[in-house]
């Protein structure tokens, strides 16, 4: 549309927003989903036995 947004009618604004939402949906379909934080495994102190996590300077 060639009109500025503030000059659009409510119907034109709705049509524009639907078109924008469809464009966003198409972009997100192309991007692979990222892992949620619940899928990551946290390490426990027992996993670090015998390994140096960080050296402390005297």
C-alpha positions in Angstrom: 0.0 0.0 0.0 1.2 3.5 -0.8 -0.6 5.2 2.1 1.0 5.9 5.4 -0.2 3.6 8.2 -2.1 6.4 10.0 -4.2 7.1 7.0 -5.3 3.5 6.5 -8.9 2.5 7.2 -9.4 -0.1 10.0 -10.2 -2.6 7.3 -6.9 -1.8 5.4 -5.0 -2.0 8.7 -6.4 -5.5 9.4 -5.6 -6.7 5.9 -2.0 -5.3 6.2 -1.5 -7.0 9.6 -2.8 -10.4 8.3 -0.3 -10.1 5.4 2.5 -9.3 7.8 1.6 -12.2 10.1 1.6 -14.6 7.1 5.1 -13.3 6.1 6.3 -13.9 9.6 4.8 -17.4 9.7 6.5 -18.3 6.4 9.9 -17.1 7.7 9.6 -19.1 11.0 8.7 -22.3 9.1 12.1 -22.1 7.4 14.1 -21.7 10.6 14.7 -24.9 12.5 13.3 -24.8 16.1 15.9 -24.3 18.8 16.2 -26.5 21.9 14.3 -25.5 24.9 16.1 -25.1 28.2 14.3 -28.1 29.5 16.1 -30.3 27.0 19.6 -29.5 28.3 21.1 -31.9 30.8 22.7 -30.2 33.8 25.8 -31.7 35.2 26.1 -32.6 38.8 29.1 -32.3 41.1 29.6 -36.1 40.8 30.2 -35.6 37.0 33.2 -33.4 37.8 35.1 -35.7 40.2 38.8 -35.7 39.5 38.6 -32.7 37.1 39.7 -29.2 37.8 37.0 -26.8 37.1 39.0 -23.7 37.7 42.3 -22.9 39.3 42.5 -20.4 42.1 45.6 -18.1 42.1 47.3 -17.9 45.5 
